[in-house]
Amino acid sequence: MNIGMNVNKELIGNLIVLLAERCKPLYHTKLLKLLYLIDEESVKRSGCPITWLDYKVWQLGPVAEDVYFSKFEGTNKFAEFISFEAVGENRIVIRPKVVFDDGEFSDYDLEIIEEVVKIYGCKNSKALVEVTHTNGSLWCRAKEKAKLHFSEENKTSDVLIDLQKLVDNDNDKKCCYKEMKENLQLKLMLLCHSK
C-alpha cells in the first residue's frame, strides 16, 4: 500500500502545482523525474522523503505509478489540483487548477524543493532521465539487482526503489526514516479505521 498517496495526497497535489508553476511548461515525464529527485535529495539530507511516494524501476527511470497513471482520462488522482493537457504528439503538459498552498510543507521541505528546482527545473525530460540513470544511482542498482532488461515491449517493472538505501551508512538518518515510516503507517491505519 502506497503510504504517500494515502497519507500525503494533498501535499503531493500541492507539490505538483508548485512544480507546474515554476517549471513552465511542465511535461509529464519531467514531473515524474522532479518528484523523484526531490524525494531523493530529501532522504540524503534528512533521512526522509517529502512525498513518501513509491517509485518503481521503469525504462525511463524511477516512476511513481499513481502520478503516471493520473494522466489518463478518468484516472486523475489529483484532479482538484491539476489537469493533464495533451499538446502535440505524445506530450502532456501539467496545468495547475489552484494556487500553491504551502501549509503542508516545512521550511526545510521548501528549501529542498527550491534547490532541486534550481538545479533541475530548467533541464528537459531527456536530461533528467540521464540524471536518474547515472552509474551507481538507486535506479541503476535496483535494475541490476533485479536483472531487468527493458525493450520496446517491456518498459515497466514492479521492482521498487528503496530510498532508504541512500542512508545505509548513517544510523541517525536510518532511524529517522524508520520512525517516520512507522508514524505514517499508524496514521494510515487510523485513517482506514475512521472510514
C-alpha positions in Angstrom: 0.0 0.0 0.0 1.4 3.4 -1.1 1.8 5.4 2.1 2.4 8.6 0.2 -0.8 8.5 -1.8 -2.9 7.5 1.2 -1.5 10.0 3.7 0.1 12.8 1.7 -2.2 13.2 -1.3 -2.8 17.0 -0.6 0.9 17.6 -0.1 1.7 15.8 -3.4 -1.0 17.6 -5.2 0.3 21.0 -4.0 3.9 20.0 -4.8 2.8 19.2 -8.4 1.0 22.6 -8.5 4.3 24.3 -7.4 6.3 22.4 -10.0 3.8 23.3 -12.7 4.0 27.0 -11.7 7.8 27.0 -11.5 8.8 24.8 -14.5 6.6 26.0 -17.3 5.9 24.1 -19.4 5.9 21.1 -17.1 5.7 17.9 -19.1 4.6 14.6 -17.6 7.9 12.8 -17.8 9.7 15.8 -16.3 7.2 15.9 -13.4 7.9 12.2 -12.6 11.7 12.8 -12.5 11.4 16.0 -10.4 9.2 14.3 -7.8 11.8 11.5 -7.5 14.8 13.9 -7.4 13.0 15.9 -4.6 12.4 12.8 -2.5 16.0 11.5 -3.2 17.5 14.8 -2.1 15.3 15.0 1.0 16.4 11.4 2.0 20.0 12.3 1.5 19.7 15.3 3.8 17.3 14.3 6.5 16.7 10.6 6.1 13.1 11.0 5.0 11.4 11.7 1.6 8.9 14.6 1.4 6.1 12.7 -0.5 6.6 9.1 0.5 5.5 8.0 -3.0 6.5 4.5 -4.1 8.9 4.7 -7.1 9.3 1.7 -9.4 12.1 0.9 -11.8 10.8 1.6 -15.3 12.8 2.0 -18.5 12.9 5.8 -18.3 13.8 5.8 -14.6 12.0 6.0 -11.3 8.2 6.3 -11.7 5.5 6.9 -9.1 2.7 4.9 -10.7 -0.1 6.9 -9.1 1.2 10.0 -10.7 2.0 8.3 -14.0 -1.5 6.8 -14.4 -3.3 10.0 -13.4 -2.6 11.4 -16.9 -5.3 9.1 -18.4 -8.9 10.4 -18.7 -11.0 9.5 -15.7 -8.0 8.4 -13.5 -6.5 11.8 -12.3 -6.0 11.3 -8.6 -5.0 15.0 -8.4 -8.0 16.4 -10.3 -8.7 19.1 -7.7 -5.1 20.4 -8.1 -4.1 19.9 -11.7 -5.1 18.9 -15.2 -3.2 17.0 -17.9 -3.4 18.5 -21.3 -2.2 16.8 -24.5 0.0 19.0 -26.6 1.4 17.7 -29.8 2.3 14.1 -30.4 2.9 12.1 -27.2 3.4 15.2 -25.0 1.3 16.0 -21.9 1.6 19.3 -20.0 0.5 19.7 -16.4 -1.7 22.7 -15.7 -2.4 23.9 -12.2 -6.0 24.4 -11.3 -5.4 26.0 -7.9 -2.8 28.3 -6.3 0.0 26.6 -4.5 -0.7 26.1 -0.7 2.5 25.7 1.4 0.5 24.7 4.5 1.7 21.0 4.4 5.4 21.8 3.9 8.0 22.7 6.4 10.5 25.5 5.6 13.1 22.7 5.3 10.9 20.9 2.7 10.5 24.1 0.7 14.3 24.7 0.8 14.9 21.3 -0.6 12.2 21.7 -3.3 13.6 25.1 -4.3 17.1 23.8 -4.6 16.1 20.8 -6.7 14.0 23.1 -9.0 17.0 25.5 -9.2 19.3 22.6 -10.3 17.0 20.5 -12.5 14.0 22.7 -13.3 15.5 24.1 -16.5 16.5 20.7 -17.8 14.3 18.8 -20.2 12.9 15.3 -19.6 15.7 13.5 -21.6 18.4 15.2 -19.4 16.5 14.2 -16.2 16.2 10.6 -17.4 20.0 10.6 -17.8 20.4 12.0 -14.3 18.4 9.2 -12.8 20.3 6.6 -14.9 23.7 7.7 -13.7 26.0 4.8 -12.8 25.5 3.9 -9.1 22.1 5.6 -8.9 19.4 3.8 -6.9 17.6 3.2 -10.2 20.7 1.6 -11.7 21.4 -0.6 -8.6 17.8 -1.8 -8.4 17.7 -2.6 -12.1 20.9 -4.5 -11.9 19.9 -6.4 -8.8 16.6 -7.5 -10.3 18.4 -8.3 -13.6 15.9 -6.2 -15.6 16.2 -5.8 -19.3 14.0 -3.2 -21.0 12.8 -3.3 -24.6 10.1 -1.8 -26.8 7.7 -4.4 -25.5 8.9 -4.3 -21.8 9.2 -0.8 -20.4 8.0 -1.2 -16.9 8.6 -3.4 -13.8 7.2 -3.9 -10.3 10.6 -3.5 -8.7 10.5 -0.8 -6.0 13.4 1.6 -5.5 14.3 1.6 -1.8 15.2 5.2 -0.9 16.4 4.1 2.5 19.5 2.7 0.8 20.7 6.3 0.4 21.3 6.5 4.1 22.6 2.9 4.7 25.8 4.4 6.3 24.1 6.9 8.6 22.3 5.4 11.6 20.6 8.6 12.6 19.0 9.1 9.2 18.1 5.4 9.0 16.3 5.7 12.4 14.6 8.9 11.2 13.4 7.1 8.1 12.1 4.1 10.0 10.4 6.2 12.7 8.7 8.4 10.1 7.5 5.5 8.1 6.1 3.8 11.2 4.3 7.1 12.1 2.8 7.3 8.6 1.7 3.7 8.7 0.0 4.4 12.1 -1.7 7.5 10.6 -2.8 5.4 7.6 -4.3 2.7 9.9 -6.2 5.4 11.9 -7.5 6.9 8.6 -8.7 3.5 7.5 -10.4 2.7 10.8 -12.2 6.1 10.8 -13.8 5.4 7.4 
